[in-house]
Amino acid sequence: MSENNSAPDKAAPSRTIADLRSVLFDTLADLRNKESPMDIDRARAISEVAGRVIESAKVEVEFCKVTGDGGTGFIEAPVDAPKLPPGVTGIKRHRLAG
């Protein structure tokens, strides 16, 4: 376990979808590095864990749809996202041309 201090802990697990994407793209870059490629088993393990995290995020999204809850913050809502009432999942705007 890491101690709480102001320096970021490189060993700490990713906490948002953006962090997960970053790790996966870094893994892909490491795999493609011809001079020092990442071990295939390690890359496979990263991929499998990422898949489980994504599966849990899908469950979180479904839970949020049903309950109207804001979620855990793994998938961050855009700052300018409108606040919708419970049960409303989106807004469709129709614009007249002319």
C-alpha positions in Angstrom: 0.0 0.0 0.0 1.2 3.5 -0.7 1.2 6.3 1.9 -0.9 9.3 1.4 1.4 12.1 0.1 1.3 14.7 -2.7 3.5 12.7 -5.1 1.5 10.5 -7.5 1.9 6.7 -7.0 2.8 5.0 -10.3 1.8 1.6 -8.8 -1.7 2.9 -7.9 -4.5 1.4 -10.1 -6.3 3.5 -12.6 -9.6 5.0 -11.3 -11.3 6.5 -14.4 -12.1 5.4 -17.9 -9.5 7.9 -19.1 -6.8 6.4 -16.9 -7.7 2.9 -18.2 -7.5 4.0 -21.8 -4.1 5.6 -21.1 -2.8 2.3 -19.6 -4.2 0.3 -22.6 -2.6 2.6 -25.2 0.7 2.5 -23.3 0.5 -1.3 -23.3 -0.1 -1.3 -27.0 2.9 1.0 -27.6 5.0 -1.3 -25.4 3.9 -4.3 -27.4 4.9 -2.6 -30.7 8.3 -1.5 -29.4 10.7 -3.6 -31.5 13.7 -2.9 -29.4 12.1 -3.8 -26.0 8.6 -5.3 -26.5 6.4 -6.0 -23.5 6.0 -9.7 -22.5 2.9 -11.1 -24.2 1.7 -12.8 -21.0 1.9 -9.5 -19.1 0.0 -7.7 -21.9 -2.6 -10.4 -21.9 -3.1 -10.0 -18.1 -3.5 -6.3 -18.5 -6.1 -6.8 -21.2 -8.0 -9.3 -19.1 -8.1 -7.1 -16.1 -9.2 -4.1 -18.3 -12.0 -6.3 -19.7 -13.3 -6.9 -16.2 -13.1 -3.3 -15.3 -15.1 -2.4 -18.5 -17.7 -5.1 -17.6 -18.2 -3.6 -14.2 -18.5 -0.1 -15.8 -21.3 -1.5 -18.0 -23.1 -2.7 -14.9 -22.6 0.7 -13.3 -24.1 2.4 -16.4 -27.2 0.2 -16.3 -27.5 0.8 -12.5 -27.4 4.5 -13.1 -30.1 4.3 -15.8 -32.4 2.4 -13.4 -31.8 4.4 -10.3 -30.8 7.8 -11.6 -27.7 7.7 -9.5 -24.6 9.6 -10.6 -22.3 6.6 -10.4 -18.8 6.3 -8.9 -17.0 8.7 -11.2 -15.3 6.0 -13.2 -17.1 7.4 -16.3 -16.9 11.1 -15.9 -19.8 13.2 -17.2 -18.9 16.2 -19.3 -18.9 19.5 -17.3 -21.6 21.0 -19.5 -23.8 17.9 -19.4 -27.4 18.8 -18.5 -28.9 17.4 -15.3 -31.7 15.1 -16.3 -34.6 14.1 -14.0 -34.8 10.5 -12.9 -35.9 8.2 -15.7 -34.9 10.5 -18.5 -31.9 9.1 -20.3 -31.2 11.7 -22.9 -32.4 14.8 -24.9 -33.1 14.9 -28.6 -33.2 18.4 -30.1 -35.0 18.9 -33.4 -34.0 21.9 -35.4 -36.0 23.3 -38.3 -34.0 24.2 -41.4 -34.9 27.3 -43.3 
